[in-house]
Amino acid sequence: MVAAVNEQRAALGEAPLPPPERSGPALGRASVTAVRAAVDTGREPLREAMRTATRFLLDSLAERAPGRAVEVRVPPYAAVQCVAGPRHTRGTPPNVIETDPLTWLDLATGRLDWGAAVAGGKLRVSGPRADVSEYLPLVRLRPGP
């Protein structure tokens, strides 16, 4: 994960992460910042950096909204179950949210409104509990260019 973030930072002309930021939440936040910077400058985020950022943001959601009533999917990188309530045990869960990695990045960093994402078809939701907007944004970053 550190290598992916440092590779993304190098592509942006930035120095590698210092040792204190190479693990845990600091690494996750650094991955989100690096991917966001790539997108903001019109560059394609590197795949592994995007994977790291996506996983960090999904894990952050699961920590903020613990439970197993809703499944949030961001293919091809990750999925988590979150939100307290009835738990599903087999098959497709009744409450599912699915989106692409860039939309998830925008939602989780407060750059995109939940309602606008749903209305624009960027976010697919099914089930009566499939709305995690009250938990967003997960990370606030400085505004981009």
Backbone as a chain_set.jsonl record, in Angstrom:
{"seq": "MVAAVNEQRAALGEAPLPPPERSGPALGRASVTAVRAAVDTGREPLREAMRTATRFLLDSLAERAPGRAVEVRVPPYAAVQCVAGPRHTRGTPPNVIETDPLTWLDLATGRLDWGAAVAGGKLRVSGPRADVSEYLPLVRLRPGP", "coords": {"N": [[0.813, -1.193, 0.0], [1.915, 1.267, 0.806], [3.818, 1.593, -1.173], [2.192, 1.945, -3.437], [0.907, 4.374, -2.869], [3.118, 6.068, -2.661], [4.063, 5.846, -5.264], [1.975, 7.086, -6.654], [2.212, 9.641, -5.564], [4.763, 10.295, -6.528], [4.21, 10.421, -9.26], [2.842, 12.761, -9.269], [4.785, 14.523, -8.74], [5.538, 14.751, -6.109], [7.125, 14.258, -2.9], [8.065, 11.093, -1.336], [6.045, 9.484, 1.209], [6.65, 10.417, 4.594], [8.165, 8.426, 7.232], [6.354, 8.369, 9.623], [3.826, 8.445, 8.454], [3.276, 6.119, 7.118], [1.572, 4.035, 7.688], [-1.578, 2.721, 8.935], [-4.341, 4.962, 9.711], [-3.17, 7.358, 8.8], [-1.811, 6.634, 6.47], [-3.98, 5.809, 4.915], [-5.435, 8.222, 4.679], [-3.489, 9.71, 3.322], [-3.427, 8.312, 0.94], [-5.96, 8.894, -0.105], [-5.703, 11.665, -0.41], [-3.625, 11.794, -2.326], [-4.767, 10.457, -4.547], [-6.988, 12.071, -4.972], [-5.657, 14.45, -5.661], [-4.47, 13.667, -8.073], [-6.753, 13.272, -9.692], [-7.824, 15.857, -9.592], [-5.941, 17.249, -11.052], [-6.339, 16.354, -13.548], [-5.311, 13.879, -14.158], [-5.146, 10.331, -14.565], [-5.822, 8.326, -11.841], [-3.488, 6.114, -10.291], [-3.906, 2.611, -10.363], [-3.421, 0.927, -8.029], [-3.118, 2.84, -6.034], [-5.656, 3.975, -6.098], [-7.118, 1.751, -5.299], [-6.209, 1.485, -2.643], [-7.098, 3.921, -1.522], [-9.879, 3.676, -1.921], [-10.479, 1.397, -0.379], [-9.724, 2.318, 2.166], [-11.597, 4.42, 2.536], [-14.02, 3.001, 2.444], [-13.674, 1.307, 4.664], [-13.594, 3.278, 6.617], [-16.236, 4.177, 6.513], [-17.545, 1.862, 7.426], [-16.591, 1.828, 10.045], [-17.677, 4.187, 11.045], [-20.386, 3.72, 10.759], [-21.272, 1.143, 12.071], [-22.34, -2.225, 11.521], [-24.481, -4.552, 9.687], [-26.456, -4.2, 7.83], [-26.49, -2.93, 5.38], [-24.921, -3.167, 2.243], [-22.105, -1.853, 0.729], [-20.777, -1.41, -2.36], [-17.905, -1.072, -4.333], [-16.852, -1.725, -7.115], [-13.901, -2.408, -9.033], [-12.743, -2.822, -6.582], [-13.498, -3.096, -3.722], [-15.813, -4.015, -1.074], [-18.074, -3.363, 1.594], [-19.908, -4.15, 4.562], [-22.277, -2.368, 6.435], [-23.984, -0.16, 8.729], [-26.324, -0.303, 11.257], [-28.921, -2.662, 11.979], [-31.366, -4.936, 10.539], [-29.811, -7.951, 9.647], [-28.475, -9.541, 6.784], [-28.06, -12.907, 5.596], [-27.733, -14.689, 3.468], [-27.334, -14.859, -0.109], [-28.119, -12.069, -2.286], [-27.929, -9.036, -0.598], [-30.684, -7.138, 0.842], [-30.359, -4.389, 0.944], [-28.452, -2.448, -0.911], [-25.724, -0.592, -2.111], [-24.094, 0.662, -4.889], [-21.34, 1.791, -6.742], [-18.964, 3.51, -8.878], [-15.354, 3.797, -8.51], [-14.387, 6.547, -8.684], [-16.687, 8.094, -8.282], [-17.328, 7.242, -5.705], [-15.089, 8.24, -4.336], [-15.579, 11.001, -4.688], [-18.049, 11.279, -3.304], [-17.332, 10.413, -0.706], [-15.47, 12.302, 0.037], [-16.845, 14.626, 0.115], [-17.239, 16.039, -2.221], [-19.296, 15.533, -3.908], [-22.772, 15.494, -3.833], [-25.075, 13.316, -2.258], [-27.79, 13.035, -3.165], [-27.583, 14.215, -5.72], [-25.839, 12.414, -6.927], [-27.382, 10.07, -6.98], [-29.578, 10.95, -8.53], [-28.23, 11.535, -10.884], [-27.551, 9.06, -11.803], [-25.155, 7.967, -11.038], [-24.883, 6.528, -8.817], [-26.083, 3.573, -7.603], [-28.778, 2.421, -5.855], [-30.503, 0.193, -3.712], [-33.197, -0.994, -1.812], [-34.749, -0.258, 1.365], [-33.071, 0.821, 3.328], [-30.842, 1.739, 2.141], [-29.21, 4.195, 2.176], [-26.658, 6.101, 2.93], [-26.019, 8.671, 3.37], [-26.078, 10.292, 5.642], [-23.745, 9.732, 6.951], [-21.722, 10.791, 5.511], [-19.585, 13.532, 4.495], [-16.678, 11.387, 4.666], [-14.036, 12.037, 4.828], [-12.545, 15.156, 4.871], [-11.14, 17.234, 2.524], [-8.905, 19.802, 1.402], [-10.23, 22.198, -0.917], [-9.996, 21.457, -4.409], [-8.262, 22.417, -7.484]], "CA": [[0.0, 0.0, 0.0], [2.792, 2.431, 0.845], [4.433, 1.719, -2.496], [1.188, 2.493, -4.359], [0.705, 5.792, -2.548], [4.339, 6.784, -3.039], [4.104, 5.896, -6.723], [1.034, 8.131, -7.063], [2.829, 10.917, -5.185], [5.861, 10.552, -7.467], [3.597, 10.826, -10.527], [2.4, 14.144, -9.075], [5.959, 15.332, -8.432], [5.63, 14.926, -4.658], [8.064, 13.387, -2.192], [7.446, 9.933, -0.679], [5.522, 9.699, 2.556], [7.623, 10.239, 5.675], [7.874, 7.211, 8.014], [5.17, 8.335, 10.498], [2.572, 8.377, 7.696], [3.327, 4.937, 6.262], [0.667, 2.971, 8.131], [-2.801, 3.109, 9.613], [-5.184, 6.013, 9.153], [-2.372, 8.37, 8.09], [-1.583, 6.109, 5.125], [-5.264, 5.869, 4.22], [-5.715, 9.62, 4.336], [-2.509, 10.104, 2.301], [-3.85, 7.713, -0.334], [-7.1, 9.685, -0.582], [-5.175, 12.962, -0.839], [-2.859, 11.606, -3.566], [-5.702, 10.135, -5.629], [-7.77, 13.286, -5.225], [-4.777, 15.377, -6.378], [-4.348, 13.18, -9.451], [-8.018, 13.579, -10.381], [-7.961, 17.313, -9.69], [-5.011, 17.761, -12.069], [-6.679, 15.751, -14.834], [-4.576, 12.629, -14.37], [-5.781, 9.076, -14.179], [-5.182, 7.788, -10.632], [-2.896, 4.79, -10.435], [-4.832, 1.568, -9.908], [-3.197, 0.49, -6.643], [-3.406, 3.979, -5.153], [-7.119, 4.056, -6.044], [-7.567, 0.628, -4.465], [-5.902, 1.821, -1.256], [-8.007, 4.999, -1.116], [-11.241, 3.132, -1.874], [-10.571, 0.505, 0.793], [-9.684, 3.166, 3.365], [-12.867, 5.133, 2.674], [-15.061, 2.03, 2.8], [-13.434, 0.912, 6.062], [-13.998, 4.425, 7.444], [-17.69, 4.133, 6.586], [-17.919, 0.74, 8.301], [-16.301, 2.238, 11.424], [-18.617, 5.246, 11.419], [-21.745, 3.16, 10.758], [-21.105, -0.3, 12.227], [-23.509, -3.071, 11.324], [-24.444, -5.393, 8.491], [-27.743, -4.072, 7.141], [-26.29, -2.352, 4.05], [-23.653, -3.503, 1.599], [-21.622, -0.821, -0.186], [-19.866, -2.036, -3.32], [-17.161, -0.196, -5.236], [-16.057, -2.625, -7.933], [-13.47, -3.765, -8.722], [-11.824, -2.75, -5.458], [-13.88, -3.544, -2.386], [-17.189, -3.886, -0.594], [-18.2, -3.51, 3.042], [-21.241, -4.111, 5.148], [-22.322, -1.328, 7.453], [-25.277, 0.335, 9.217], [-27.039, -1.181, 12.179], [-30.253, -3.057, 11.548], [-31.492, -6.349, 10.174], [-28.653, -8.499, 8.954], [-28.775, -10.596, 5.815], [-27.074, -13.982, 5.716], [-27.537, -15.417, 2.212], [-27.754, -14.223, -1.354], [-27.942, -10.631, -2.435], [-28.569, -8.328, 0.515], [-31.794, -6.296, 0.418], [-29.937, -2.988, 0.918], [-27.176, -2.419, -1.618], [-25.268, 0.633, -2.76], [-22.982, 0.343, -5.765], [-20.861, 2.91, -7.54], [-17.602, 3.393, -9.383], [-14.389, 4.358, -7.566], [-14.299, 8.017, -8.68], [-17.894, 8.621, -7.633], [-17.17, 6.976, -4.278], [-14.122, 9.225, -3.866], [-16.27, 12.289, -4.625], [-19.023, 11.229, -2.209], [-16.667, 10.248, 0.591], [-14.7, 13.513, 0.36], [-17.739, 15.767, 0.139], [-17.246, 16.765, -3.494], [-20.524, 15.197, -4.614], [-23.939, 15.322, -2.979], [-25.741, 12.019, -2.392], [-28.968, 13.168, -4.024], [-27.132, 14.475, -7.091], [-25.256, 11.161, -7.435], [-28.498, 9.165, -7.279], [-30.327, 11.523, -9.649], [-27.393, 11.48, -12.078], [-27.287, 7.675, -12.165], [-23.79, 7.585, -10.666], [-25.001, 5.733, -7.606], [-27.221, 2.668, -7.666], [-29.2, 2.043, -4.507], [-31.71, -0.63, -3.631], [-33.575, -1.318, -0.441], [-35.235, 0.876, 2.155], [-32.046, 1.376, 4.216], [-29.647, 1.994, 1.322], [-28.871, 5.611, 2.103], [-25.656, 6.352, 3.964], [-25.649, 10.083, 3.249], [-25.883, 10.918, 6.954], [-22.391, 9.43, 7.412], [-20.774, 11.395, 4.571], [-18.348, 12.957, 3.978], [-15.828, 10.63, 5.586], [-12.767, 12.774, 4.897], [-12.623, 16.486, 4.25], [-9.883, 17.687, 1.95], [-8.958, 21.171, 0.883], [-10.774, 22.248, -2.27], [-9.047, 21.297, -5.505], [-8.152, 23.564, -8.378]], "C": [[0.859, 1.261, 0.0], [3.405, 2.667, -0.523], [3.456, 2.354, -3.489], [0.98, 3.983, -4.12], [1.939, 6.595, -2.956], [4.492, 6.867, -4.552], [3.162, 6.979, -7.244], [1.609, 9.509, -6.735], [3.959, 11.279, -6.145], [5.321, 11.022, -8.812], [3.107, 12.275, -10.471], [3.569, 15.085, -8.778], [6.132, 15.6, -6.955], [6.608, 13.924, -4.064], [7.334, 12.18, -1.603], [6.941, 10.295, 0.714], [6.633, 9.557, 3.581], [7.221, 9.03, 6.53], [6.654, 7.264, 8.919], [3.854, 8.163, 9.75], [2.468, 7.105, 6.856], [2.446, 3.784, 6.733], [-0.589, 3.578, 8.742], [-3.588, 4.202, 8.922], [-4.399, 7.082, 8.385], [-2.1, 7.923, 6.66], [-2.873, 6.172, 4.314], [-5.598, 7.278, 3.781], [-4.755, 10.111, 3.249], [-2.891, 9.527, 0.939], [-5.01, 8.499, -0.935], [-6.607, 11.03, -1.124], [-4.438, 12.839, -2.171], [-3.776, 11.312, -4.747], [-6.531, 11.357, -5.989], [-6.94, 14.303, -6.015], [-4.6, 14.959, -7.829], [-5.601, 13.543, -10.247], [-8.152, 15.083, -10.609], [-7.038, 17.923, -10.739], [-5.227, 17.091, -13.422], [-5.935, 14.474, -15.156], [-5.412, 11.438, -13.947], [-5.092, 8.567, -12.911], [-4.6, 6.404, -10.918], [-3.792, 3.763, -9.749], [-4.634, 1.189, -8.435], [-3.428, 1.622, -5.642], [-4.922, 4.143, -4.997], [-7.678, 2.934, -5.177], [-7.367, 0.956, -2.981], [-6.866, 2.891, -0.734], [-9.436, 4.48, -0.961], [-11.432, 2.27, -0.634], [-10.591, 1.324, 2.085], [-11.025, 3.857, 3.595], [-14.016, 4.19, 3.031], [-14.901, 1.563, 4.251], [-13.843, 2.03, 7.022], [-15.513, 4.474, 7.599], [-18.148, 3.034, 7.539], [-17.632, 1.056, 9.768], [-17.311, 3.266, 11.916], [-20.039, 4.718, 11.563], [-21.659, 1.643, 10.893], [-22.431, -1.053, 12.065], [-23.374, -3.864, 10.041], [-25.735, -5.308, 7.698], [-27.603, -3.586, 5.699], [-24.941, -2.815, 3.517], [-23.311, -2.399, 0.612], [-20.549, -1.456, -1.054], [-19.225, -0.978, -4.21], [-16.257, -1.101, -6.078], [-15.042, -1.852, -8.779], [-12.685, -3.858, -7.425], [-12.275, -3.354, -4.145], [-15.378, -3.401, -2.158], [-17.152, -4.039, 0.922], [-19.67, -3.588, 3.408], [-21.195, -3.12, 6.294], [-23.774, -1.05, 7.828], [-25.984, -0.722, 10.081], [-28.43, -1.489, 11.649], [-30.288, -4.521, 11.185], [-30.32, -6.8, 9.31], [-29.097, -9.546, 7.957], [-27.695, -11.668, 5.919], [-26.829, -14.734, 4.422], [-27.985, -14.604, 1.023], [-27.466, -12.738, -1.384], [-28.639, -9.924, -1.281], [-29.682, -7.409, 0.006], [-31.413, -4.815, 0.28], [-28.534, -2.909, 0.33], [-26.948, -1.038, -2.23], [-24.094, 0.225, -3.633], [-22.627, 1.568, -6.599], [-19.451, 2.634, -8.026], [-16.644, 4.088, -8.41], [-14.316, 5.889, -7.543], [-15.522, 8.657, -8.041], [-17.803, 8.413, -6.128], [-16.193, 7.978, -3.654], [-14.795, 10.592, -3.699], [-17.28, 12.337, -3.484], [-18.338, 11.251, -0.85], [-15.846, 11.456, 1.0], [-15.549, 14.778, 0.295], [-17.774, 16.581, -1.143], [-18.511, 16.524, -4.302], [-21.617, 14.931, -3.594], [-24.619, 13.986, -3.286], [-26.907, 12.089, -3.367], [-28.602, 13.401, -5.48], [-26.547, 13.204, -7.71], [-26.355, 10.172, -7.813], [-29.246, 9.665, -8.512], [-29.55, 11.427, -10.96], [-27.05, 10.068, -12.52], [-25.878, 7.204, -11.841], [-23.77, 6.644, -9.467], [-26.245, 4.873, -7.735], [-27.545, 2.209, -6.25], [-30.448, 1.176, -4.589], [-31.954, -0.96, -2.173], [-33.9, -0.083, 0.365], [-34.178, 1.52, 3.05], [-30.794, 1.816, 3.464], [-29.423, 3.487, 1.099], [-27.905, 5.881, 3.254], [-25.216, 7.817, 3.969], [-25.409, 10.752, 4.599], [-24.481, 10.694, 7.501], [-21.316, 10.096, 6.555], [-20.692, 12.898, 4.788], [-17.547, 12.268, 5.084], [-14.501, 11.338, 5.835], [-12.997, 14.125, 4.229], [-11.235, 16.868, 3.792], [-10.02, 19.139, 1.535], [-9.525, 21.151, -0.522], [-9.675, 22.144, -3.31], [-9.025, 22.527, -6.378], [-9.462, 23.955, -9.016]], "O": [[0.567, 2.215, -0.722], [3.501, 3.806, -0.98], [3.847, 3.203, -4.289], [0.888, 4.761, -5.069], [1.817, 7.677, -3.529], [5.001, 7.863, -5.066], [3.51, 7.709, -8.173], [1.503, 10.436, -7.538], [4.098, 12.44, -6.531], [5.895, 11.913, -9.438], [2.975, 12.932, -11.504], [3.378, 16.287, -8.589], [6.796, 16.563, -6.573], [6.881, 12.878, -4.651], [6.122, 12.231, -1.393], [7.363, 11.286, 1.309], [7.476, 8.668, 3.455], [6.049, 8.654, 6.546], [5.944, 6.261, 8.992], [2.857, 7.771, 10.355], [1.629, 7.038, 5.957], [2.566, 2.669, 6.224], [-0.654, 4.775, 9.024], [-3.519, 4.357, 7.703], [-4.913, 7.649, 7.421], [-2.151, 8.735, 5.736], [-2.849, 6.55, 3.143], [-5.999, 7.502, 2.639], [-5.165, 10.848, 2.352], [-2.702, 10.175, -0.09], [-5.037, 8.741, -2.141], [-7.051, 11.475, -2.182], [-4.606, 13.683, -3.051], [-3.583, 11.861, -5.832], [-6.751, 11.645, -7.166], [-7.453, 14.944, -6.932], [-4.581, 15.808, -8.72], [-5.503, 14.064, -11.358], [-8.546, 15.523, -11.689], [-7.323, 19.001, -11.261], [-4.41, 17.234, -14.331], [-5.927, 14.031, -16.304], [-6.276, 11.54, -13.076], [-3.873, 8.392, -12.917], [-5.16, 5.628, -11.694], [-4.359, 4.024, -8.688], [-5.604, 1.141, -7.679], [-3.885, 1.38, -4.525], [-5.413, 4.415, -3.901], [-8.612, 3.152, -4.405], [-8.26, 0.727, -2.166], [-7.387, 2.771, 0.375], [-10.119, 4.805, 0.01], [-12.429, 2.401, 0.075], [-11.383, 1.051, 2.988], [-11.531, 3.879, 4.717], [-14.884, 4.542, 3.829], [-15.887, 1.442, 4.978], [-14.37, 1.768, 8.102], [-16.022, 4.775, 8.678], [-19.035, 3.252, 8.364], [-18.361, 0.596, 10.647], [-17.746, 3.22, 13.066], [-20.807, 5.208, 12.391], [-21.941, 0.925, 9.934], [-23.495, -0.557, 12.435], [-22.329, -3.865, 9.391], [-26.076, -6.239, 6.968], [-28.498, -3.806, 4.883], [-23.949, -2.85, 4.244], [-24.125, -2.046, -0.241], [-19.547, -1.97, -0.557], [-19.902, -0.111, -4.763], [-15.064, -1.234, -5.804], [-15.329, -0.73, -9.197], [-12.023, -4.867, -7.181], [-11.501, -4.067, -3.506], [-16.097, -2.765, -2.929], [-16.309, -4.752, 1.466], [-20.546, -3.152, 2.662], [-20.21, -3.039, 7.029], [-24.686, -1.666, 7.277], [-26.198, -1.861, 9.667], [-29.038, -0.674, 10.956], [-29.355, -5.266, 11.485], [-29.907, -6.114, 8.376], [-29.988, -10.347, 8.241], [-26.556, -11.378, 6.283], [-25.785, -15.373, 4.29], [-28.888, -13.772, 1.118], [-26.667, -12.224, -0.601], [-29.812, -10.183, -1.014], [-29.631, -6.95, -1.135], [-32.087, -4.071, -0.432], [-27.552, -3.258, 0.986], [-27.855, -0.417, -2.782], [-23.196, -0.481, -3.174], [-23.501, 2.281, -7.093], [-18.825, 1.649, -7.635], [-17.079, 4.882, -7.576], [-14.193, 6.471, -6.466], [-15.402, 9.657, -7.333], [-18.158, 9.304, -5.356], [-16.446, 8.502, -2.569], [-14.602, 11.261, -2.684], [-17.357, 13.338, -2.77], [-18.718, 12.012, 0.04], [-15.551, 11.629, 2.183], [-15.02, 15.884, 0.41], [-18.288, 17.699, -1.15], [-18.772, 17.233, -5.274], [-21.404, 14.222, -2.61], [-24.719, 13.586, -4.445], [-26.993, 11.283, -4.294], [-29.238, 12.848, -6.378], [-26.744, 12.951, -8.898], [-26.269, 9.512, -8.848], [-29.518, 8.893, -9.432], [-30.144, 11.256, -12.024], [-26.335, 9.887, -13.505], [-25.452, 6.152, -12.318], [-22.742, 6.042, -9.156], [-27.341, 5.39, -7.952], [-26.689, 1.677, -5.543], [-31.327, 1.396, -5.422], [-31.018, -1.178, -1.403], [-33.396, 1.006, 0.09], [-34.363, 2.654, 3.491], [-29.805, 2.218, 4.076], [-29.446, 3.97, -0.034], [-28.304, 5.886, 4.419], [-24.163, 8.154, 4.51], [-24.612, 11.686, 4.689], [-24.064, 11.393, 8.424], [-20.126, 9.974, 6.848], [-21.672, 13.491, 5.238], [-17.725, 12.541, 6.271], [-13.924, 11.243, 6.918], [-13.579, 14.206, 3.147], [-10.275, 16.832, 4.562], [-11.128, 19.638, 1.34], [-9.322, 20.181, -1.252], [-8.574, 22.664, -3.13], [-9.662, 23.539, -6.083], [-9.51, 24.908, -9.794]]}, "num_chains": 1, "name": "protein.A"}
